[in-house]
Amino acid sequence: MVILFDQFHLPEDIFEVVFATTQQKIVAKVLIKTMKEKNNELNKTEMSFFATKLHEGQFLTEIDEPGYEGKKVKLSYNKRQFYDRILTPMKSMGMIDYDLYKKTYRLSDAFNKEMIKVGLLWLREFKRPVSEFRIKEVRT
């Protein structure tokens, strides 16, 4: 997953930085809220139930989007796309961890640690002297 942001217009909401569409942002927020309500963890069955309820359009929740504040709305999101575009990217970025032994999904702070590593990679590149750059010339 690629995260693109503008340092001068960085949103206050992490989900706007990570996800491309409003719908993805809403579903990810609802997933995190659901996990927090369950002590930051969902087992495999609970996650499947969550995805199925979304797929069937039967997931009733409150969202904080303009025009919907304080109102109950039914969310609908394709199950396969939920796993491909929401859950898998959140796992690969370190926002959610999957325990193979317990078969549970848990909120994780690994995302923060990885972002710190990205910043350190940039510092290393920034401080590298010009003499270390080697560009191979291609002759045709």
Residue frames as qw, qx, qy, qz and C-alpha x, y, z in Angstrom:
[[0.000, 0.890, 0.456, 0.000, 0.00, 0.00, 0.00],
 [0.411, 0.286, 0.000, 0.866, 1.23, 3.49, -0.82],
 [0.210, -0.798, -0.435, 0.360, 0.57, 6.38, 1.52],
 [0.348, 0.423, 0.179, 0.817, 0.62, 9.79, -0.14],
 [0.252, -0.830, -0.429, 0.253, 0.27, 12.97, 1.87],
 [0.282, 0.716, 0.007, 0.639, 0.96, 16.66, 1.65],
 [0.484, -0.178, -0.525, 0.678, 2.85, 17.97, 4.69],
 [0.048, -0.061, 0.085, -0.993, 1.02, 21.30, 4.41],
 [0.635, -0.128, -0.153, -0.746, -2.45, 19.72, 4.30],
 [0.263, 0.060, -0.949, 0.165, -2.07, 16.68, 6.54],
 [0.576, -0.482, -0.380, -0.540, -5.53, 15.61, 7.72],
 [0.386, -0.491, 0.546, -0.559, -6.28, 15.20, 11.43],
 [0.901, -0.027, 0.269, -0.339, -7.75, 11.76, 10.72],
 [0.329, -0.431, 0.801, 0.255, -5.27, 8.89, 10.17],
 [0.612, 0.336, 0.715, -0.003, -7.87, 7.06, 8.08],
 [0.451, 0.867, 0.078, -0.198, -7.84, 9.88, 5.52],
 [0.041, -0.747, 0.619, 0.239, -4.08, 9.45, 5.17],
 [0.389, -0.219, 0.891, 0.080, -4.21, 5.67, 4.80],
 [0.464, 0.402, 0.789, 0.027, -7.35, 5.03, 2.73],
 [0.172, 0.063, 0.484, 0.856, -8.19, 6.34, -0.74],
 [0.266, -0.453, -0.549, -0.650, -11.98, 6.55, -0.56],
 [0.402, -0.369, 0.287, -0.787, -14.51, 7.84, 1.96],
 [0.898, -0.153, -0.205, -0.357, -16.22, 4.44, 2.01],
 [0.762, 0.141, -0.526, 0.351, -12.96, 2.66, 2.90],
 [0.084, 0.370, -0.453, 0.807, -12.29, 5.25, 5.61],
 [0.642, -0.321, 0.089, -0.691, -15.75, 4.74, 7.13],
 [0.937, -0.068, -0.320, -0.122, -15.49, 0.94, 7.11],
 [0.595, 0.246, -0.539, 0.543, -12.00, 1.03, 8.64],
 [0.171, -0.392, 0.371, -0.824, -13.19, 3.39, 11.39],
 [0.810, -0.249, -0.031, -0.530, -16.16, 1.14, 12.17],
 [0.868, 0.083, -0.466, 0.151, -13.85, -1.90, 12.27],
 [0.334, 0.305, -0.538, 0.711, -11.51, -0.17, 14.74],
 [0.456, -0.352, 0.219, -0.787, -14.48, 0.97, 16.86],
 [0.912, -0.133, -0.238, -0.306, -15.83, -2.60, 16.90],
 [0.742, 0.161, -0.526, 0.383, -12.43, -3.98, 17.91],
 [0.047, 0.372, -0.456, 0.807, -12.07, -1.39, 20.69],
 [0.684, -0.309, 0.056, -0.658, -15.49, -2.38, 22.02],
 [0.977, -0.074, -0.190, -0.067, -14.24, -6.00, 22.18],
 [0.665, -0.657, 0.268, 0.233, -11.08, -5.23, 24.17],
 [0.107, 0.758, -0.503, -0.400, -9.04, -4.42, 21.00],
 [0.129, -0.246, 0.939, 0.202, -9.43, -7.97, 19.68],
 [0.802, 0.210, 0.020, -0.559, -11.73, -10.01, 17.42],
 [0.578, -0.172, 0.785, 0.143, -11.43, -13.72, 16.82],
 [0.068, -0.085, 0.752, 0.650, -11.62, -15.14, 13.32],
 [0.019, 0.528, 0.844, 0.092, -15.33, -15.95, 13.65],
 [0.037, -0.780, -0.351, 0.517, -16.18, -12.46, 14.90],
 [0.066, -0.479, 0.394, 0.781, -14.22, -10.89, 12.03],
 [0.041, 0.161, 0.861, 0.481, -16.03, -13.11, 9.52],
 [0.012, -0.683, -0.709, 0.176, -19.36, -12.16, 11.11],
 [0.063, -0.695, -0.029, 0.716, -18.41, -8.47, 10.85],
 [0.035, -0.269, 0.629, 0.729, -17.51, -8.87, 7.15],
 [0.025, 0.361, 0.898, 0.250, -20.69, -10.85, 6.43],
 [0.002, 0.745, 0.530, -0.406, -22.92, -8.24, 8.11],
 [0.013, -0.594, 0.238, 0.769, -21.24, -5.55, 6.00],
 [0.060, -0.052, 0.820, 0.567, -21.64, -7.66, 2.85],
 [0.018, -0.520, -0.848, -0.096, -25.35, -8.16, 3.50],
 [0.050, -0.483, -0.141, -0.863, -25.89, -4.48, 4.25],
 [0.620, -0.605, -0.477, -0.150, -27.11, -5.35, 7.74],
 [0.552, -0.133, -0.382, 0.729, -24.44, -3.50, 9.73],
 [0.168, -0.886, -0.307, -0.303, -26.17, -0.75, 11.71],
 [0.610, -0.262, -0.235, 0.710, -23.89, 1.88, 13.25],
 [0.003, -0.971, -0.118, 0.206, -23.32, 5.57, 13.88],
 [0.697, 0.230, 0.116, 0.670, -20.71, 7.36, 11.78],
 [0.253, -0.706, -0.150, 0.645, -19.17, 10.80, 12.18],
 [0.356, 0.227, 0.496, 0.758, -19.42, 11.88, 8.55],
 [0.148, 0.177, 0.078, -0.970, -20.94, 15.31, 7.82],
 [0.565, -0.021, -0.340, -0.752, -24.71, 15.02, 7.55],
 [0.754, -0.142, -0.626, -0.141, -24.81, 11.69, 9.40],
 [0.131, 0.292, -0.667, 0.673, -23.61, 12.70, 12.88],
 [0.360, -0.043, 0.612, -0.703, -25.71, 11.04, 15.58],
 [0.785, 0.210, -0.077, -0.578, -27.80, 9.05, 13.08],
 [0.670, -0.131, 0.730, 0.041, -27.90, 5.27, 12.77],
 [0.538, 0.574, -0.380, -0.486, -26.98, 4.14, 9.25],
 [0.940, 0.033, 0.339, 0.022, -26.74, 0.77, 7.53],
 [0.028, -0.697, 0.602, 0.387, -23.33, 0.12, 6.02],
 [0.931, 0.289, 0.215, -0.050, -22.76, -2.09, 3.03],
 [0.068, 0.761, -0.607, -0.218, -19.36, -3.26, 1.76],
 [0.870, 0.269, -0.383, -0.153, -18.41, -6.28, -0.33],
 [0.852, -0.491, 0.182, 0.031, -16.88, -9.03, 1.84],
 [0.854, 0.180, 0.110, 0.476, -14.00, -9.85, -0.51],
 [0.289, 0.733, -0.035, 0.615, -13.19, -6.16, -0.93],
 [0.543, -0.802, 0.107, -0.223, -13.29, -5.74, 2.85],
 [0.880, -0.320, 0.211, 0.280, -10.55, -8.33, 3.22],
 [0.711, 0.359, 0.196, 0.573, -8.57, -7.07, 0.17],
 [0.223, 0.677, 0.079, 0.697, -8.85, -3.31, 0.66],
 [0.427, -0.776, 0.099, -0.453, -9.35, -2.82, 4.39],
 [0.848, -0.501, 0.169, -0.041, -8.21, -5.70, 6.60],
 [0.894, 0.137, 0.062, 0.421, -5.19, -6.97, 4.62],
 [0.355, 0.678, -0.122, 0.632, -3.65, -3.50, 4.15],
 [0.452, -0.774, 0.184, -0.404, -4.20, -2.74, 7.85],
 [0.934, -0.300, 0.138, 0.134, -2.43, -5.99, 8.72],
 [0.783, 0.335, 0.028, 0.524, 0.46, -5.35, 6.33],
 [0.129, 0.761, -0.129, 0.623, 0.96, -1.80, 7.67],
 [0.390, 0.030, -0.703, 0.594, 0.98, -3.00, 11.27],
 [0.386, -0.325, 0.093, -0.858, -2.29, -1.43, 12.41],
 [0.884, -0.188, 0.126, -0.409, -3.79, -4.86, 13.10],
 [0.010, 0.458, -0.889, 0.012, -1.91, -8.00, 14.08],
 [0.881, -0.035, -0.249, -0.400, -3.14, -11.55, 13.44],
 [0.371, -0.476, 0.770, -0.206, -2.17, -14.24, 15.95],
 [0.563, 0.214, -0.713, -0.359, -1.94, -17.56, 14.09],
 [0.226, 0.001, -0.926, 0.301, -2.14, -19.63, 17.28],
 [0.175, 0.329, 0.630, -0.681, -5.07, -17.90, 18.96],
 [0.170, 0.461, 0.710, 0.504, -6.70, -17.08, 15.58],
 [0.101, -0.844, -0.416, 0.323, -7.38, -13.51, 16.68],
 [0.355, 0.628, 0.124, 0.682, -7.04, -10.05, 15.18],
 [0.467, -0.682, -0.317, 0.466, -5.68, -7.44, 17.61],
 [0.176, 0.974, -0.012, 0.142, -5.04, -3.72, 17.32],
 [0.826, -0.116, -0.017, 0.551, -1.31, -3.05, 17.17],
 [0.101, -0.936, 0.080, 0.327, 1.11, -0.14, 17.54],
 [0.708, -0.073, 0.466, 0.526, 3.50, -1.62, 14.96],
 [0.400, 0.786, 0.332, 0.333, 2.28, 0.96, 12.40],
 [0.202, -0.974, 0.102, 0.012, 3.77, 3.75, 14.54],
 [0.652, -0.498, 0.458, 0.342, 7.08, 1.89, 14.81],
 [0.663, 0.318, 0.505, 0.452, 7.21, 1.37, 11.04],
 [0.212, 0.932, 0.184, 0.230, 6.52, 5.06, 10.37],
 [0.411, -0.846, 0.289, 0.180, 9.43, 5.92, 12.67],
 [0.711, -0.129, 0.541, 0.430, 11.61, 3.54, 10.60],
 [0.496, 0.690, 0.390, 0.354, 10.48, 5.32, 7.40],
 [0.078, -0.995, 0.043, -0.049, 11.51, 8.65, 8.92],
 [0.583, -0.613, 0.451, 0.283, 14.90, 7.20, 9.87],
 [0.715, 0.264, 0.500, 0.412, 15.37, 5.87, 6.32],
 [0.301, 0.893, 0.188, 0.277, 14.82, 9.38, 5.01],
 [0.339, -0.906, 0.237, 0.087, 17.29, 10.84, 7.53],
 [0.723, -0.265, 0.509, 0.383, 19.92, 8.31, 6.45],
 [0.578, 0.534, 0.438, 0.435, 19.35, 9.20, 2.78],
 [0.019, 0.987, 0.103, 0.125, 19.29, 12.92, 3.57],
 [0.427, -0.822, 0.348, 0.144, 22.66, 12.75, 5.34],
 [0.860, 0.064, 0.369, 0.345, 24.37, 10.49, 2.80],
 [0.143, -0.654, 0.316, 0.672, 27.22, 12.32, 1.05],
 [0.626, 0.643, -0.151, -0.414, 27.15, 12.85, -2.71],
 [0.123, 0.566, -0.802, -0.145, 30.23, 10.65, -3.12],
 [0.431, -0.030, 0.878, -0.204, 28.17, 7.57, -2.19],
 [0.686, 0.520, 0.248, -0.444, 25.86, 7.93, -5.18],
 [0.246, -0.255, 0.794, 0.493, 26.70, 5.69, -8.10],
 [0.680, 0.515, 0.212, -0.477, 24.60, 5.95, -11.21],
 [0.572, -0.059, 0.713, 0.400, 25.38, 3.38, -13.82],
 [0.311, 0.533, -0.264, -0.741, 25.44, 4.79, -17.30],
 [0.725, 0.292, 0.623, -0.020, 23.53, 2.81, -19.91],
 [0.002, 0.468, -0.516, -0.717, 24.99, 2.92, -23.38],
 [0.734, 0.445, 0.423, -0.290, 22.87, 2.27, -26.44]]
